[in-house]
Amino acid sequence: MPTSLSRARLTTDIVLAVVFGLVCLPFALLGNVVDLVALGGFVAALAVRRLAPAWSLGIAWAAAIVQMTALRDLQLYDAAVLGVLYSTAAHGGRIVKWLGLASAGLGAVIATLYLAVLKPLTGATPLYANPSDAFGQALWLGFLFVAAISVLVLAWTAGLLARSVRDSREVRRREEIATRERALVEYRYAVEQERNRIARDMHDVVAHSLAVVIAQADGARFAARTRPEAAVGALDTIAGVARGALGDVRVLLAELRHDETDAPQPVLDDLAGVLERVGDAGLDVHFSEKGERLPLGTGHQIAVYRIAQEGLTNALRHGDTSAPVDLRLSWDDGGVDLEVVNAMRTDAAPVESRGIRHGIPGMRERAQLAGGTLTAEADGDGTFRVRARIPVQPGSLA
C-alpha cells in the first residue's frame, strides 16, 4: 500500500533513479532491447521505492524475470535490487517488510540456479569459469548462493537497521513532547493550587478588614453629632484598615473560597513553630534576622511565612540534612529579603532534571503576588539558594 511521502523526497528518489539509469544506460546499449526494458523497470522500481515499497518490489521482480527470460547476463542495473530490498525493510509495512526478506532468499536461490545451471544448459557463454566435475560444480553453486544471499540479505538488514534507528528517534521525540506537555500541565496545576491556597489564606484577612471598617463606620455615624473626636478617630481607623485591606486584595486571584479548616492565618511570629518542627525532623536550621522589623500587611506576612516554610521543606526533602541550613531575614526601609541556603546531596539529581515541582512555582507565585521577586537556583559550591524580596506595602498594618 502506498505510503505518504513529501514531494521533496519523492523528487529526490526520482532524480536519483534517473541518474542511476543514465549511468547504466551505456552498458545496456551494448546488449539488446531486453536490457533497455529491464533497465527501465529497475529505474521505475527505484523511483517509487519509498512511495510504494510493495510496487517497487513487484516491478523489480518483473524486470528481473524479463532479464532472465531473455537469458541475459548480469548487468550493472541489477544493483537496483539492493536499493529495492533496502526500502522494503526501511519503509514497507509489516507484510512488505517480510516479503522483502523472502525475496532476498528466493532471489539468491533463483540467481544461483540461473547463473550456474540454466545458463550453461542453454549453451550461453558465461562470464565466469564453469567447473566440469561434480565436486567443482557443487562448490561453485555453494559459492554463488552464499555470495548472492549475503549481498541481498545485507541490503535488507541495512534497511531494517535504518528503520529501527528512525523509529527510536521518533519514540524519543514523542517522549520529549509528552514530557514537556506533562511538565507544563504540572506547572499550571502547581500554580493553580498555590493560587487557591493564597485565596483561602487571604479570605479571612479581607473579611476581617471589612468587618472592622463596617463596625467603625457605624460607630462614627452615631458619634458624629455628640462626640466628633470619636468620629474622627473612627475614620482614621477606617482609613488605615482600608489601606491594609487594599494591599491584601491585590494578591487575591479568585473570589471563590473552597472549603477549608478554620485555622488562624500564619504570621511572622509563627516562624518559630516552623523552625521547631523542621528541627524535630532532623534539620539543623541557623536562623538570623538583621535590621529593624517593619510592619507588613497580613498577606505579605503570609507570603514570607510560606516561602520560608517551603524553602525549609525543600531543604529537608532534597538537601543534605547532615549540614546546617541558613534562614536569613534582612530588613531595610523598602521591605525584607529572605534567604534559605542549604547543602545539596552529592547523589542528588540536578535540579533541572527533577521535573516541575509544586514548591518553587508556589514560592515564586507567593512573591510575585506580594509585589516581590524570588529566585531559586543551585550555586557552584554545592549549595541551593532561595532568595526572595518582599516589599513593604504603603500604609500596611502589622
C-alpha positions in Angstrom: 0.0 0.0 0.0 1.5 3.4 -0.9 2.8 5.5 2.0 2.7 9.2 2.5 5.8 10.9 1.2 6.7 14.5 0.8 7.1 16.0 -2.6 10.8 16.8 -1.9 11.6 13.2 -1.0 9.7 11.8 -4.0 11.6 14.2 -6.3 14.9 13.1 -4.8 14.1 9.5 -5.4 13.1 10.1 -9.0 16.2 12.2 -9.7 18.5 9.5 -8.1 16.7 6.8 -10.1 17.2 8.8 -13.4 20.9 9.3 -12.5 21.3 5.6 -11.9 19.6 4.9 -15.2 21.9 7.2 -17.1 24.9 5.6 -15.5 23.7 2.1 -16.5 22.5 3.2 -20.0 25.8 2.8 -21.9 26.1 -0.8 -20.6 22.5 -1.6 -21.5 23.1 -0.2 -25.0 25.8 -2.8 -25.5 23.1 -5.5 -25.2 19.7 -5.5 -26.9 16.2 -4.2 -26.3 15.6 -6.6 -23.4 18.3 -4.8 -21.5 16.7 -1.5 -22.1 13.3 -2.8 -20.9 14.9 -4.3 -17.8 16.8 -1.1 -17.1 13.5 0.9 -17.4 11.9 -1.5 -14.9 14.6 -1.2 -12.4 14.7 2.6 -12.7 10.9 2.7 -12.1 11.3 0.5 -9.1 13.9 2.8 -7.6 11.8 5.9 -8.3 8.9 4.6 -6.2 10.9 2.6 -3.6 9.8 4.9 -0.7 6.5 6.0 -2.1 5.2 2.4 -2.6 7.7 -0.2 -1.5 5.3 -3.1 -2.5 5.0 -1.8 -6.1 8.7 -1.3 -6.2 9.4 -4.9 -5.2 6.9 -6.1 -7.8 8.4 -4.0 -10.6 11.9 -5.2 -9.7 10.7 -8.9 -9.8 9.1 -8.2 -13.2 12.3 -6.6 -14.6 14.4 -9.5 -13.3 12.0 -12.1 -14.9 12.2 -10.2 -18.2 16.0 -10.3 -18.0 16.2 -14.0 -17.1 13.6 -14.9 -19.8 16.0 -13.5 -22.4 18.9 -15.3 -20.8 20.8 -12.0 -20.3 23.9 -11.9 -18.2 24.4 -9.9 -15.0 24.3 -6.1 -15.8 25.1 -3.0 -13.7 21.4 -2.2 -13.4 20.9 -5.4 -11.4 22.4 -3.4 -8.4 19.0 -1.6 -8.2 17.7 -4.8 -6.5 19.7 -3.8 -3.4 18.0 -0.4 -3.1 14.6 -2.1 -3.5 15.3 -4.6 -0.8 16.6 -1.9 1.5 13.4 0.1 1.0 11.1 -2.8 1.8 12.7 -3.1 5.2 13.2 0.6 5.8 9.8 1.9 4.5 7.5 -1.0 3.9 4.6 -2.2 6.0 4.8 -5.4 8.1 3.9 -7.7 5.2 6.1 -5.9 2.6 9.0 -5.9 5.1 8.9 -9.7 5.4 8.2 -10.1 1.7 11.4 -8.3 1.1 13.3 -10.8 3.2 11.6 -13.7 1.5 12.5 -12.1 -1.9 16.2 -11.9 -0.8 16.3 -15.6 0.0 14.3 -16.7 -3.1 16.2 -14.3 -5.3 19.5 -15.8 -4.1 18.3 -19.3 -5.0 17.0 -18.3 -8.4 20.1 -16.3 -9.2 22.3 -19.2 -8.3 20.4 -21.7 -10.4 20.1 -19.2 -13.3 23.8 -18.5 -13.4 25.3 -21.9 -12.6 22.7 -24.2 -14.1 20.3 -22.6 -16.6 22.8 -20.5 -18.5 25.3 -23.4 -19.1 22.5 -25.7 -20.2 21.2 -23.3 -22.8 24.7 -23.0 -24.2 25.1 -19.4 -23.3 28.6 -18.2 -22.8 29.0 -17.4 -19.1 31.2 -14.6 -17.8 32.8 -16.9 -15.4 34.5 -20.3 -15.3 32.2 -23.3 -15.1 33.8 -26.4 -13.4 33.2 -29.7 -15.3 33.5 -32.1 -12.3 30.6 -32.6 -9.9 32.6 -31.5 -6.8 33.7 -28.3 -8.5 30.1 -27.6 -9.6 28.8 -28.2 -6.2 31.4 -25.9 -4.7 30.6 -23.3 -7.3 26.9 -23.5 -6.6 27.6 -23.0 -2.9 29.8 -20.1 -3.5 27.3 -18.3 -5.7 24.5 -18.9 -3.3 26.4 -17.7 -0.3 27.6 -14.6 -2.2 24.1 -13.8 -3.5 22.2 -14.3 -0.3 24.9 -12.4 1.7 24.6 -9.3 -0.5 20.8 -9.4 -0.8 20.2 -10.1 2.9 22.8 -7.4 3.9 20.8 -4.8 1.9 17.6 -5.8 3.6 19.2 -5.8 7.0 20.6 -2.3 6.4 17.1 -1.1 5.7 15.9 -2.8 8.9 18.5 -1.1 11.0 17.7 2.3 9.4 14.1 1.7 10.2 14.9 0.8 13.8 17.0 4.0 14.2 14.2 6.1 12.7 11.6 4.5 15.0 13.8 5.0 18.0 14.2 8.7 17.2 10.5 9.1 16.7 9.8 7.4 20.1 12.3 9.7 21.8 10.8 12.7 20.1 7.3 11.8 21.2 8.5 11.1 24.7 10.2 14.5 24.8 7.0 16.2 23.7 4.9 14.2 26.2 7.4 15.1 29.0 7.2 18.8 28.1 3.4 18.7 28.0 3.2 16.9 31.3 5.7 19.3 32.9 3.6 22.2 31.6 0.4 20.7 33.0 2.1 20.0 36.3 3.4 23.6 36.5 0.0 25.0 35.7 -1.6 22.7 38.3 1.0 23.7 40.9 0.4 27.4 40.2 -3.4 27.0 40.3 -3.2 25.1 43.6 -1.0 27.7 45.1 -3.3 30.5 44.0 -6.3 28.7 45.6 -4.3 28.3 48.7 -3.4 32.0 48.7 -7.1 32.9 48.2 -8.0 30.8 51.2 -5.3 32.4 53.3 -6.3 35.9 52.3 -10.1 35.4 52.5 -10.2 35.7 56.3 -7.9 38.8 56.2 -10.2 40.7 53.8 -13.3 39.6 55.7 -11.9 40.8 59.0 -10.8 44.1 57.5 -14.3 44.7 56.0 -15.9 43.8 59.3 -13.7 46.3 61.1 -14.5 49.0 58.6 -18.2 48.4 58.9 -18.1 48.5 62.7 -16.1 51.7 62.8 -18.3 53.4 60.2 -21.4 52.6 62.2 -19.7 53.9 65.3 -18.6 57.1 63.6 -22.1 57.7 62.2 -23.7 57.5 65.7 -20.9 59.5 67.4 -20.7 62.2 64.7 -23.1 64.6 66.5 -22.3 64.1 70.2 -18.6 63.1 70.1 -16.9 64.5 67.0 -13.5 63.5 68.3 -14.6 59.8 68.5 -15.9 60.0 64.9 -12.5 61.4 63.7 -10.7 58.5 65.4 -13.1 56.0 63.9 -12.4 57.5 60.4 -8.7 57.3 61.0 -9.1 53.6 61.9 -11.2 53.0 58.8 -8.6 54.6 56.6 -5.8 52.5 58.0 -7.7 49.3 57.8 -8.9 50.0 54.3 -5.3 50.7 53.1 -4.1 47.4 54.6 -7.0 45.6 53.1 -6.3 47.1 49.7 -2.8 45.7 49.8 -4.2 42.3 50.7 -6.8 42.4 47.9 -4.1 42.9 45.3 -2.8 39.4 46.0 -6.2 37.7 45.5 -6.6 35.7 42.3 -10.1 34.5 42.8 -13.2 35.4 44.6 -14.5 32.0 45.4 -13.3 30.2 48.5 -13.1 26.4 48.8 -13.9 24.6 52.0 -11.0 24.8 54.4 -10.4 24.4 58.1 -10.8 27.5 60.3 -7.1 27.5 61.4 -5.7 31.0 62.0 -3.6 32.6 59.3 0.2 32.4 59.9 2.2 35.5 60.5 5.9 36.2 61.0 5.9 35.3 64.7 4.7 31.8 63.7 8.1 31.1 62.0 9.4 29.8 65.4 6.9 26.9 65.1 8.2 26.0 61.7 11.8 26.1 62.9 10.9 23.8 65.8 9.1 21.3 63.5 11.9 21.0 61.0 14.4 20.8 63.8 12.4 17.8 65.2 12.6 16.2 61.7 16.4 16.3 61.9 17.2 19.6 60.1 19.7 21.9 61.8 18.5 25.4 61.0 20.5 28.6 61.7 18.1 31.5 61.9 19.3 35.1 61.8 17.4 38.4 61.4 19.1 41.7 60.7 17.6 45.2 60.7 14.5 46.5 62.4 11.4 44.6 61.6 8.9 46.7 59.7 5.1 46.4 59.8 3.9 44.1 56.9 0.3 43.6 55.8 -1.1 40.2 56.8 -1.0 39.0 53.2 2.7 39.9 53.0 3.5 38.2 56.3 1.8 35.1 55.0 4.0 35.3 51.9 7.2 35.4 53.9 5.9 32.6 56.2 5.0 30.3 53.3 8.2 31.0 51.3 10.4 30.2 54.4 8.3 27.1 55.2 8.6 25.8 51.6 12.3 26.6 51.4 13.0 24.6 54.6 10.8 21.8 53.4 12.7 21.6 50.2 16.0 21.5 52.1 14.6 18.7 54.2 13.4 16.6 51.2 16.2 17.2 48.7 19.2 18.6 50.6 21.9 17.2 52.8 20.3 17.0 56.2 23.7 16.4 57.9 24.7 20.0 57.0 23.1 23.1 58.6 20.6 25.2 56.8 20.7 29.0 56.9 17.5 31.0 57.1 18.1 34.8 57.0 15.8 37.8 57.2 17.3 41.1 56.3 15.1 44.2 56.8 15.5 47.6 55.2 13.3 50.6 54.6 11.8 49.0 51.5 10.9 45.6 52.8 12.6 42.3 53.7 15.0 40.0 52.0 14.5 36.3 52.8 17.2 33.7 52.0 17.3 30.0 52.6 20.6 28.3 51.9 21.1 24.5 52.2 23.7 22.0 51.1 22.8 19.6 48.3 23.3 15.9 48.5 26.2 14.6 46.4 24.0 11.9 44.9 21.1 14.2 44.2 19.9 14.6 40.6 20.4 18.1 39.0 17.5 20.5 39.8 16.6 20.8 36.1 16.2 17.0 35.8 13.6 16.7 38.6 10.7 18.0 36.5 8.2 20.6 37.7 7.7 20.6 41.4 5.0 22.4 43.3 7.4 24.1 45.8 9.4 26.5 43.6 6.4 27.7 41.4 4.4 28.2 44.6 7.1 30.2 46.3 7.5 32.3 43.1 3.8 32.9 42.8 3.7 34.0 46.5 6.4 36.5 46.0 5.0 37.9 42.8 1.5 38.4 44.2 3.0 40.2 47.1 4.8 42.6 44.7 8.2 41.0 45.2 10.6 38.6 43.4 12.0 35.1 44.0 14.9 33.1 42.6 15.8 29.5 43.4 19.0 28.0 41.9 21.9 25.8 42.7 25.3 27.6 43.3 28.6 26.3 42.1 29.7 25.5 45.6 27.2 22.6 46.1 24.5 24.7 47.8 20.9 25.5 46.8 19.8 29.1 47.5 16.3 30.6 47.6 16.2 34.4 47.6 13.0 36.4 48.0 12.3 40.1 48.2 9.0 41.1 49.8 8.4 44.9 49.8 6.5 46.8 52.4 3.0 47.8 51.2 2.5 51.5 51.8 0.0 52.0 54.6 0.1 48.4 55.7 -0.8 47.4 59.2 1.0 44.9 61.3 
